Amino acid sequence: MGSVALCAQTSGAEGPKPASATTQAANAAVLQELPFADKTAFELAHKGFIAPLSPALIKGKAGNTVWNPEQFLFIREGEPSPDTVNASF
């Protein structure tokens, strides 16, 4: 298997940056290398599923954000991943 490209998103006012051509090419290559047609892992993950995570923001004792589920709204089961995200994740 080839290399895996990762792209960190920035959290500043400028928002996330688009994927570079190199990142797009590396992520597209993963789609060709891994068996995404095999849905066994997804089916097994759904076995015993109890409930989705709460959409609520979780804060620590000092008022700091510990968990913000809105950061992961780009993840949609059954939909292609954005160009900035490696499909193997």
Gaussian input, Z-matrix of N, CA and C with variables (Angstrom, degrees):
# hf/3-21g

backbone

0 1
 N
 C     1     B1
 C     2     B2     1     A1
 N     3     B3     2     A2     1     D1
 C     4     B4     3     A3     2     D2
 C     5     B5     4     A4     3     D3
 N     6     B6     5     A5     4     D4
 C     7     B7     6     A6     5     D5
 C     8     B8     7     A7     6     D6
 N     9     B9     8     A8     7     D7
 C    10    B10     9     A9     8     D8
 C    11    B11    10    A10     9     D9
 N    12    B12    11    A11    10    D10
 C    13    B13    12    A12    11    D11
 C    14    B14    13    A13    12    D12
 N    15    B15    14    A14    13    D13
 C    16    B16    15    A15    14    D14
 C    17    B17    16    A16    15    D15
 N    18    B18    17    A17    16    D16
 C    19    B19    18    A18    17    D17
 C    20    B20    19    A19    18    D18
 N    21    B21    20    A20    19    D19
 C    22    B22    21    A21    20    D20
 C    23    B23    22    A22    21    D21
 N    24    B24    23    A23    22    D22
 C    25    B25    24    A24    23    D23
 C    26    B26    25    A25    24    D24
 N    27    B27    26    A26    25    D25
 C    28    B28    27    A27    26    D26
 C    29    B29    28    A28    27    D27
 N    30    B30    29    A29    28    D28
 C    31    B31    30    A30    29    D29
 C    32    B32    31    A31    30    D30
 N    33    B33    32    A32    31    D31
 C    34    B34    33    A33    32    D32
 C    35    B35    34    A34    33    D33
 N    36    B36    35    A35    34    D34
 C    37    B37    36    A36    35    D35
 C    38    B38    37    A37    36    D36
 N    39    B39    38    A38    37    D37
 C    40    B40    39    A39    38    D38
 C    41    B41    40    A40    39    D39
 N    42    B42    41    A41    40    D40
 C    43    B43    42    A42    41    D41
 C    44    B44    43    A43    42    D42
 N    45    B45    44    A44    43    D43
 C    46    B46    45    A45    44    D44
 C    47    B47    46    A46    45    D45
 N    48    B48    47    A47    46    D46
 C    49    B49    48    A48    47    D47
 C    50    B50    49    A49    48    D48
 N    51    B51    50    A50    49    D49
 C    52    B52    51    A51    50    D50
 C    53    B53    52    A52    51    D51
 N    54    B54    53    A53    52    D52
 C    55    B55    54    A54    53    D53
 C    56    B56    55    A55    54    D54
 N    57    B57    56    A56    55    D55
 C    58    B58    57    A57    56    D56
 C    59    B59    58    A58    57    D57
 N    60    B60    59    A59    58    D58
 C    61    B61    60    A60    59    D59
 C    62    B62    61    A61    60    D60
 N    63    B63    62    A62    61    D61
 C    64    B64    63    A63    62    D62
 C    65    B65    64    A64    63    D63
 N    66    B66    65    A65    64    D64
 C    67    B67    66    A66    65    D65
 C    68    B68    67    A67    66    D66
 N    69    B69    68    A68    67    D67
 C    70    B70    69    A69    68    D68
 C    71    B71    70    A70    69    D69
 N    72    B72    71    A71    70    D70
 C    73    B73    72    A72    71    D71
 C    74    B74    73    A73    72    D72
 N    75    B75    74    A74    73    D73
 C    76    B76    75    A75    74    D74
 C    77    B77    76    A76    75    D75
 N    78    B78    77    A77    76    D76
 C    79    B79    78    A78    77    D77
 C    80    B80    79    A79    78    D78
 N    81    B81    80    A80    79    D79
 C    82    B82    81    A81    80    D80
 C    83    B83    82    A82    81    D81
 N    84    B84    83    A83    82    D82
 C    85    B85    84    A84    83    D83
 C    86    B86    85    A85    84    D84
 N    87    B87    86    A86    85    D85
 C    88    B88    87    A87    86    D86
 C    89    B89    88    A88    87    D87
 N    90    B90    89    A89    88    D88
 C    91    B91    90    A90    89    D89
 C    92    B92    91    A91    90    D90
 N    93    B93    92    A92    91    D91
 C    94    B94    93    A93    92    D92
 C    95    B95    94    A94    93    D93
 N    96    B96    95    A95    94    D94
 C    97    B97    96    A96    95    D95
 C    98    B98    97    A97    96    D96
 N    99    B99    98    A98    97    D97
 C   100   B100    99    A99    98    D98
 C   101   B101   100   A100    99    D99
 N   102   B102   101   A101   100   D100
 C   103   B103   102   A102   101   D101
 C   104   B104   103   A103   102   D102
 N   105   B105   104   A104   103   D103
 C   106   B106   105   A105   104   D104
 C   107   B107   106   A106   105   D105
 N   108   B108   107   A107   106   D106
 C   109   B109   108   A108   107   D107
 C   110   B110   109   A109   108   D108
 N   111   B111   110   A110   109   D109
 C   112   B112   111   A111   110   D110
 C   113   B113   112   A112   111   D111
 N   114   B114   113   A113   112   D112
 C   115   B115   114   A114   113   D113
 C   116   B116   115   A115   114   D114
 N   117   B117   116   A116   115   D115
 C   118   B118   117   A117   116   D116
 C   119   B119   118   A118   117   D117
 N   120   B120   119   A119   118   D118
 C   121   B121   120   A120   119   D119
 C   122   B122   121   A121   120   D120
 N   123   B123   122   A122   121   D121
 C   124   B124   123   A123   122   D122
 C   125   B125   124   A124   123   D123
 N   126   B126   125   A125   124   D124
 C   127   B127   126   A126   125   D125
 C   128   B128   127   A127   126   D126
 N   129   B129   128   A128   127   D127
 C   130   B130   129   A129   128   D128
 C   131   B131   130   A130   129   D129
 N   132   B132   131   A131   130   D130
 C   133   B133   132   A132   131   D131
 C   134   B134   133   A133   132   D132
 N   135   B135   134   A134   133   D133
 C   136   B136   135   A135   134   D134
 C   137   B137   136   A136   135   D135
 N   138   B138   137   A137   136   D136
 C   139   B139   138   A138   137   D137
 C   140   B140   139   A139   138   D138
 N   141   B141   140   A140   139   D139
 C   142   B142   141   A141   140   D140
 C   143   B143   142   A142   141   D141
 N   144   B144   143   A143   142   D142
 C   145   B145   144   A144   143   D143
 C   146   B146   145   A145   144   D144
 N   147   B147   146   A146   145   D145
 C   148   B148   147   A147   146   D146
 C   149   B149   148   A148   147   D147
 N   150   B150   149   A149   148   D148
 C   151   B151   150   A150   149   D149
 C   152   B152   151   A151   150   D150
 N   153   B153   152   A152   151   D151
 C   154   B154   153   A153   152   D152
 C   155   B155   154   A154   153   D153
 N   156   B156   155   A155   154   D154
 C   157   B157   156   A156   155   D155
 C   158   B158   157   A157   156   D156
 N   159   B159   158   A158   157   D157
 C   160   B160   159   A159   158   D158
 C   161   B161   160   A160   159   D159
 N   162   B162   161   A161   160   D160
 C   163   B163   162   A162   161   D161
 C   164   B164   163   A163   162   D162
 N   165   B165   164   A164   163   D163
 C   166   B166   165   A165   164   D164
 C   167   B167   166   A166   165   D165
 N   168   B168   167   A167   166   D166
 C   169   B169   168   A168   167   D167
 C   170   B170   169   A169   168   D168
 N   171   B171   170   A170   169   D169
 C   172   B172   171   A171   170   D170
 C   173   B173   172   A172   171   D171
 N   174   B174   173   A173   172   D172
 C   175   B175   174   A174   173   D173
 C   176   B176   175   A175   174   D174
 N   177   B177   176   A176   175   D175
 C   178   B178   177   A177   176   D176
 C   179   B179   178   A178   177   D177
 N   180   B180   179   A179   178   D178
 C   181   B181   180   A180   179   D179
 C   182   B182   181   A181   180   D180
 N   183   B183   182   A182   181   D181
 C   184   B184   183   A183   182   D182
 C   185   B185   184   A184   183   D183
 N   186   B186   185   A185   184   D184
 C   187   B187   186   A186   185   D185
 C   188   B188   187   A187   186   D186
 N   189   B189   188   A188   187   D187
 C   190   B190   189   A189   188   D188
 C   191   B191   190   A190   189   D189
 N   192   B192   191   A191   190   D190
 C   193   B193   192   A192   191   D191
 C   194   B194   193   A193   192   D192
 N   195   B195   194   A194   193   D193
 C   196   B196   195   A195   194   D194
 C   197   B197   196   A196   195   D195
 N   198   B198   197   A197   196   D196
 C   199   B199   198   A198   197   D197
 C   200   B200   199   A199   198   D198
 N   201   B201   200   A200   199   D199
 C   202   B202   201   A201   200   D200
 C   203   B203   202   A202   201   D201
 N   204   B204   203   A203   202   D202
 C   205   B205   204   A204   203   D203
 C   206   B206   205   A205   204   D204
 N   207   B207   206   A206   205   D205
 C   208   B208   207   A207   206   D206
 C   209   B209   208   A208   207   D207
 N   210   B210   209   A209   208   D208
 C   211   B211   210   A210   209   D209
 C   212   B212   211   A211   210   D210
 N   213   B213   212   A212   211   D211
 C   214   B214   213   A213   212   D212
 C   215   B215   214   A214   213   D213
 N   216   B216   215   A215   214   D214
 C   217   B217   216   A216   215   D215
 C   218   B218   217   A217   216   D216
 N   219   B219   218   A218   217   D217
 C   220   B220   219   A219   218   D218
 C   221   B221   220   A220   219   D219
 N   222   B222   221   A221   220   D220
 C   223   B223   222   A222   221   D221
 C   224   B224   223   A223   222   D222
 N   225   B225   224   A224   223   D223
 C   226   B226   225   A225   224   D224
 C   227   B227   226   A226   225   D225
 N   228   B228   227   A227   226   D226
 C   229   B229   228   A228   227   D227
 C   230   B230   229   A229   228   D228
 N   231   B231   230   A230   229   D229
 C   232   B232   231   A231   230   D230
 C   233   B233   232   A232   231   D231
 N   234   B234   233   A233   232   D232
 C   235   B235   234   A234   233   D233
 C   236   B236   235   A235   234   D234
 N   237   B237   236   A236   235   D235
 C   238   B238   237   A237   236   D236
 C   239   B239   238   A238   237   D237
 N   240   B240   239   A239   238   D238
 C   241   B241   240   A240   239   D239
 C   242   B242   241   A241   240   D240
 N   243   B243   242   A242   241   D241
 C   244   B244   243   A243   242   D242
 C   245   B245   244   A244   243   D243
 N   246   B246   245   A245   244   D244
 C   247   B247   246   A246   245   D245
 C   248   B248   247   A247   246   D246
 N   249   B249   248   A248   247   D247
 C   250   B250   249   A249   248   D248
 C   251   B251   250   A250   249   D249
 N   252   B252   251   A251   250   D250
 C   253   B253   252   A252   251   D251
 C   254   B254   253   A253   252   D252
 N   255   B255   254   A254   253   D253
 C   256   B256   255   A255   254   D254
 C   257   B257   256   A256   255   D255
 N   258   B258   257   A257   256   D256
 C   259   B259   258   A258   257   D257
 C   260   B260   259   A259   258   D258
 N   261   B261   260   A260   259   D259
 C   262   B262   261   A261   260   D260
 C   263   B263   262   A262   261   D261
 N   264   B264   263   A263   262   D262
 C   265   B265   264   A264   263   D263
 C   266   B266   265   A265   264   D264

   B1=1.4302
   B2=1.5200
   B3=1.3334
   B4=1.4606
   B5=1.5131
   B6=1.3010
   B7=1.4605
   B8=1.5177
   B9=1.3184
   B10=1.4549
   B11=1.5181
   B12=1.3248
   B13=1.4639
   B14=1.5186
   B15=1.3069
   B16=1.4534
   B17=1.5193
   B18=1.3122
   B19=1.4521
   B20=1.5132
   B21=1.3219
   B22=1.4636
   B23=1.5082
   B24=1.3211
   B25=1.4474
   B26=1.5155
   B27=1.3046
   B28=1.4478
   B29=1.5160
   B30=1.3161
   B31=1.4555
   B32=1.5247
   B33=1.3194
   B34=1.4508
   B35=1.5152
   B36=1.3147
   B37=1.4568
   B38=1.5242
   B39=1.3314
   B40=1.4609
   B41=1.5251
   B42=1.3077
   B43=1.4605
   B44=1.5139
   B45=1.3358
   B46=1.4639
   B47=1.5220
   B48=1.3147
   B49=1.4594
   B50=1.5247
   B51=1.3271
   B52=1.4653
   B53=1.5325
   B54=1.3062
   B55=1.4628
   B56=1.5199
   B57=1.3203
   B58=1.4724
   B59=1.5264
   B60=1.3056
   B61=1.4686
   B62=1.5281
   B63=1.3333
   B64=1.4674
   B65=1.5218
   B66=1.3353
   B67=1.4681
   B68=1.5282
   B69=1.3188
   B70=1.4682
   B71=1.5230
   B72=1.3233
   B73=1.4691
   B74=1.5293
   B75=1.3367
   B76=1.4670
   B77=1.5246
   B78=1.3203
   B79=1.4654
   B80=1.5230
   B81=1.3270
   B82=1.4654
   B83=1.5278
   B84=1.3329
   B85=1.4688
   B86=1.5216
   B87=1.3368
   B88=1.4660
   B89=1.5280
   B90=1.3148
   B91=1.4705
   B92=1.5217
   B93=1.3358
   B94=1.4588
   B95=1.5311
   B96=1.3262
   B97=1.4675
   B98=1.5243
   B99=1.3174
   B100=1.4683
   B101=1.5256
   B102=1.3299
   B103=1.4731
   B104=1.5397
   B105=1.3395
   B106=1.4636
   B107=1.5274
   B108=1.3182
   B109=1.4656
   B110=1.5313
   B111=1.3208
   B112=1.4592
   B113=1.5254
   B114=1.3199
   B115=1.4719
   B116=1.5312
   B117=1.3310
   B118=1.4662
   B119=1.5297
   B120=1.3128
   B121=1.4672
   B122=1.5259
   B123=1.3320
   B124=1.4585
   B125=1.5250
   B126=1.3361
   B127=1.4621
   B128=1.5269
   B129=1.3241
   B130=1.4600
   B131=1.5314
   B132=1.3310
   B133=1.4677
   B134=1.5199
   B135=1.3303
   B136=1.4634
   B137=1.5304
   B138=1.3169
   B139=1.4721
   B140=1.5214
   B141=1.2854
   B142=1.4520
   B143=1.5200
   B144=1.3218
   B145=1.4644
   B146=1.5213
   B147=1.3173
   B148=1.4653
   B149=1.5252
   B150=1.3215
   B151=1.4632
   B152=1.5274
   B153=1.3281
   B154=1.4636
   B155=1.5190
   B156=1.3203
   B157=1.4539
   B158=1.5221
   B159=1.2983
   B160=1.4613
   B161=1.5252
   B162=1.3378
   B163=1.4557
   B164=1.5300
   B165=1.3336
   B166=1.4692
   B167=1.5271
   B168=1.3050
   B169=1.4549
   B170=1.5231
   B171=1.3337
   B172=1.4681
   B173=1.5200
   B174=1.3086
   B175=1.4662
   B176=1.5190
   B177=1.3331
   B178=1.4570
   B179=1.5197
   B180=1.3107
   B181=1.4663
   B182=1.5207
   B183=1.3212
   B184=1.4675
   B185=1.5331
   B186=1.3315
   B187=1.4542
   B188=1.5149
   B189=1.3252
   B190=1.4585
   B191=1.5330
   B192=1.3108
   B193=1.4631
   B194=1.5256
   B195=1.3282
   B196=1.4561
   B197=1.5310
   B198=1.3283
   B199=1.4658
   B200=1.5165
   B201=1.3261
   B202=1.4504
   B203=1.5247
   B204=1.3323
   B205=1.4595
   B206=1.5267
   B207=1.3256
   B208=1.4636
   B209=1.5288
   B210=1.3349
   B211=1.4623
   B212=1.5237
   B213=1.3208
   B214=1.4584
   B215=1.5308
   B216=1.3330
   B217=1.4556
   B218=1.5284
   B219=1.3316
   B220=1.4632
   B221=1.5342
   B222=1.3350
   B223=1.4669
   B224=1.5281
   B225=1.3069
   B226=1.4604
   B227=1.5261
   B228=1.3074
   B229=1.4655
   B230=1.5180
   B231=1.3189
   B232=1.4525
   B233=1.5158
   B234=1.3221
   B235=1.4610
   B236=1.5256
   B237=1.3284
   B238=1.4660
   B239=1.5255
   B240=1.3024
   B241=1.4577
   B242=1.5388
   B243=1.3327
   B244=1.4681
   B245=1.5290
   B246=1.3103
   B247=1.4673
   B248=1.5189
   B249=1.3419
   B250=1.4540
   B251=1.5323
   B252=1.3401
   B253=1.4656
   B254=1.5243
   B255=1.3075
   B256=1.4482
   B257=1.5263
   B258=1.3196
   B259=1.4658
   B260=1.5233
   B261=1.3216
   B262=1.4588
   B263=1.5359
   B264=1.3307
   B265=1.4659
   B266=1.4845
   A1=107.97
   A2=116.56
   A3=122.06
   A4=111.89
   A5=115.18
   A6=120.54
   A7=110.69
   A8=115.75
   A9=122.43
   A10=107.76
   A11=116.96
   A12=120.79
   A13=109.29
   A14=115.78
   A15=121.40
   A16=108.50
   A17=116.32
   A18=120.18
   A19=108.27
   A20=116.59
   A21=120.64
   A22=109.24
   A23=116.15
   A24=120.40
   A25=109.08
   A26=115.63
   A27=119.33
   A28=109.24
   A29=116.64
   A30=120.06
   A31=111.75
   A32=117.32
   A33=120.74
   A34=111.66
   A35=115.58
   A36=121.54
   A37=111.98
   A38=117.70
   A39=120.23
   A40=112.53
   A41=118.35
   A42=122.01
   A43=112.31
   A44=116.81
   A45=120.17
   A46=111.04
   A47=115.37
   A48=121.64
   A49=108.63
   A50=118.22
   A51=119.97
   A52=110.56
   A53=116.12
   A54=120.83
   A55=109.85
   A56=115.71
   A57=120.26
   A58=108.42
   A59=116.49
   A60=120.79
   A61=110.67
   A62=117.12
   A63=121.28
   A64=110.68
   A65=116.36
   A66=120.52
   A67=110.57
   A68=117.10
   A69=120.61
   A70=111.25
   A71=116.79
   A72=120.96
   A73=111.34
   A74=116.65
   A75=120.12
   A76=110.73
   A77=116.85
   A78=120.28
   A79=111.40
   A80=117.95
   A81=121.32
   A82=110.59
   A83=116.92
   A84=120.67
   A85=111.22
   A86=117.09
   A87=120.90
   A88=110.15
   A89=117.19
   A90=120.56
   A91=111.89
   A92=116.43
   A93=121.14
   A94=112.58
   A95=117.01
   A96=121.46
   A97=113.87
   A98=117.81
   A99=120.67
   A100=111.35
   A101=118.08
   A102=122.13
   A103=112.88
   A104=117.28
   A105=120.45
   A106=113.07
   A107=118.11
   A108=120.51
   A109=111.15
   A110=117.49
   A111=122.32
   A112=108.60
   A113=116.94
   A114=122.33
   A115=113.29
   A116=117.73
   A117=121.64
   A118=111.87
   A119=118.06
   A120=121.05
   A121=111.13
   A122=117.24
   A123=120.45
   A124=111.08
   A125=116.50
   A126=120.64
   A127=110.76
   A128=117.51
   A129=120.78
   A130=111.36
   A131=116.54
   A132=119.98
   A133=111.47
   A134=117.24
   A135=120.86
   A136=112.46
   A137=116.92
   A138=119.77
   A139=108.83
   A140=116.95
   A141=120.70
   A142=113.75
   A143=117.38
   A144=120.92
   A145=109.27
   A146=117.29
   A147=121.46
   A148=111.49
   A149=117.32
   A150=120.26
   A151=109.61
   A152=116.43
   A153=118.42
   A154=110.96
   A155=116.20
   A156=120.67
   A157=109.73
   A158=116.23
   A159=121.56
   A160=109.05
   A161=117.36
   A162=119.47
   A163=113.01
   A164=116.97
   A165=121.47
   A166=112.00
   A167=114.69
   A168=122.61
   A169=107.93
   A170=117.51
   A171=121.20
   A172=107.89
   A173=115.37
   A174=121.27
   A175=110.37
   A176=115.96
   A177=122.90
   A178=110.68
   A179=116.02
   A180=121.64
   A181=112.32
   A182=117.32
   A183=121.39
   A184=112.29
   A185=117.05
   A186=120.52
   A187=114.03
   A188=115.95
   A189=120.32
   A190=110.74
   A191=116.32
   A192=120.59
   A193=109.19
   A194=115.69
   A195=122.20
   A196=109.75
   A197=117.10
   A198=121.77
   A199=108.62
   A200=116.49
   A201=121.99
   A202=108.00
   A203=117.72
   A204=120.04
   A205=113.60
   A206=118.38
   A207=120.55
   A208=111.80
   A209=117.23
   A210=120.17
   A211=112.11
   A212=117.25
   A213=121.34
   A214=112.39
   A215=117.27
   A216=120.69
   A217=112.81
   A218=117.30
   A219=120.21
   A220=111.21
   A221=117.51
   A222=121.11
   A223=108.85
   A224=116.35
   A225=122.64
   A226=108.56
   A227=116.18
   A228=119.84
   A229=110.09
   A230=115.93
   A231=121.56
   A232=114.38
   A233=117.53
   A234=121.51
   A235=109.27
   A236=117.31
   A237=118.87
   A238=111.26
   A239=116.20
   A240=120.25
   A241=109.41
   A242=117.04
   A243=119.12
   A244=111.10
   A245=117.37
   A246=122.12
   A247=112.52
   A248=117.37
   A249=121.22
   A250=112.70
   A251=117.16
   A252=121.37
   A253=110.19
   A254=116.57
   A255=121.85
   A256=109.00
   A257=117.34
   A258=122.30
   A259=113.50
   A260=118.19
   A261=120.51
   A262=111.68
   A263=116.94
   A264=119.84
   A265=108.80
   D1=148.13
   D2=-178.28
   D3=-79.27
   D4=-169.09
   D5=-178.74
   D6=-78.98
   D7=160.43
   D8=-179.70
   D9=-111.54
   D10=126.97
   D11=178.42
   D12=-97.83
   D13=134.97
   D14=177.79
   D15=-115.92
   D16=148.69
   D17=178.26
   D18=-134.19
   D19=119.08
   D20=177.66
   D21=-84.00
   D22=137.70
   D23=176.08
   D24=-92.46
   D25=142.48
   D26=177.29
   D27=-87.64
   D28=154.64
   D29=-178.40
   D30=-111.46
   D31=12.28
   D32=-178.81
   D33=-78.84
   D34=-176.95
   D35=-178.19
   D36=-64.32
   D37=-24.47
   D38=-178.28
   D39=-72.72
   D40=-15.47
   D41=178.40
   D42=78.99
   D43=-177.15
   D44=-177.96
   D45=-69.49
   D46=149.16
   D47=178.42
   D48=-89.33
   D49=149.09
   D50=176.04
   D51=-69.66
   D52=157.97
   D53=178.67
   D54=-69.76
   D55=140.55
   D56=175.30
   D57=-73.44
   D58=165.36
   D59=178.06
   D60=-60.25
   D61=-35.65
   D62=178.97
   D63=-65.60
   D64=-44.61
   D65=178.83
   D66=-64.60
   D67=-43.68
   D68=178.15
   D69=-59.10
   D70=-44.34
   D71=-179.35
   D72=-65.46
   D73=-42.93
   D74=179.95
   D75=-64.95
   D76=-42.24
   D77=-179.77
   D78=-68.99
   D79=-36.35
   D80=177.01
   D81=-65.67
   D82=-35.52
   D83=179.17
   D84=-63.58
   D85=-35.26
   D86=178.94
   D87=-61.83
   D88=-37.45
   D89=179.00
   D90=-60.91
   D91=-29.83
   D92=179.07
   D93=-83.89
   D94=-25.02
   D95=-173.32
   D96=-89.79
   D97=-32.33
   D98=-175.30
   D99=-100.20
   D100=152.22
   D101=-175.70
   D102=-82.51
   D103=69.63
   D104=-177.36
   D105=-68.04
   D106=-16.69
   D107=177.28
   D108=-72.85
   D109=-22.25
   D110=178.81
   D111=-80.76
   D112=108.21
   D113=-175.56
   D114=-94.77
   D115=12.21
   D116=-177.36
   D117=-56.59
   D118=-46.38
   D119=-178.52
   D120=-61.58
   D121=-39.10
   D122=178.78
   D123=-67.46
   D124=-41.35
   D125=178.62
   D126=-63.57
   D127=-41.84
   D128=178.96
   D129=-66.76
   D130=-35.49
   D131=179.05
   D132=-65.51
   D133=-29.49
   D134=-179.68
   D135=-81.13
   D136=-18.23
   D137=177.72
   D138=-66.16
   D139=129.16
   D140=178.12
   D141=77.73
   D142=8.22
   D143=179.21
   D144=-63.19
   D145=129.07
   D146=-177.02
   D147=-99.36
   D148=-53.11
   D149=-176.98
   D150=-163.89
   D151=155.88
   D152=176.04
   D153=-73.51
   D154=163.27
   D155=175.99
   D156=-65.61
   D157=150.32
   D158=176.76
   D159=-65.39
   D160=139.76
   D161=176.99
   D162=-79.70
   D163=1.14
   D164=-176.16
   D165=-73.75
   D166=145.32
   D167=173.61
   D168=-72.55
   D169=134.08
   D170=179.30
   D171=-110.06
   D172=128.34
   D173=-178.34
   D174=-115.40
   D175=151.70
   D176=177.20
   D177=-83.83
   D178=178.55
   D179=-178.87
   D180=-58.53
   D181=-34.06
   D182=-178.31
   D183=-84.61
   D184=2.82
   D185=-179.76
   D186=88.67
   D187=1.58
   D188=178.88
   D189=-76.59
   D190=150.12
   D191=178.47
   D192=-75.27
   D193=125.43
   D194=178.22
   D195=-100.96
   D196=-38.16
   D197=-178.70
   D198=-143.33
   D199=123.98
   D200=177.60
   D201=-125.74
   D202=98.00
   D203=-176.11
   D204=-64.44
   D205=-18.65
   D206=178.60
   D207=-64.84
   D208=-21.90
   D209=178.01
   D210=-66.77
   D211=-15.46
   D212=-174.89
   D213=-113.67
   D214=16.35
   D215=-179.39
   D216=-65.82
   D217=-17.09
   D218=178.83
   D219=-72.65
   D220=-13.32
   D221=-179.61
   D222=-87.46
   D223=115.68
   D224=179.90
   D225=-131.60
   D226=117.53
   D227=179.61
   D228=-62.27
   D229=133.45
   D230=177.79
   D231=85.96
   D232=-3.49
   D233=178.50
   D234=-110.20
   D235=150.90
   D236=178.03
   D237=-63.97
   D238=148.41
   D239=178.88
   D240=-75.85
   D241=153.23
   D242=175.04
   D243=-61.47
   D244=160.18
   D245=179.90
   D246=-58.85
   D247=-24.13
   D248=-177.03
   D249=-85.05
   D250=-6.18
   D251=-174.23
   D252=-118.09
   D253=130.03
   D254=177.13
   D255=-68.44
   D256=128.76
   D257=-175.32
   D258=-62.94
   D259=-19.04
   D260=-178.91
   D261=-73.22
   D262=-13.90
   D263=177.70
   D264=-83.27

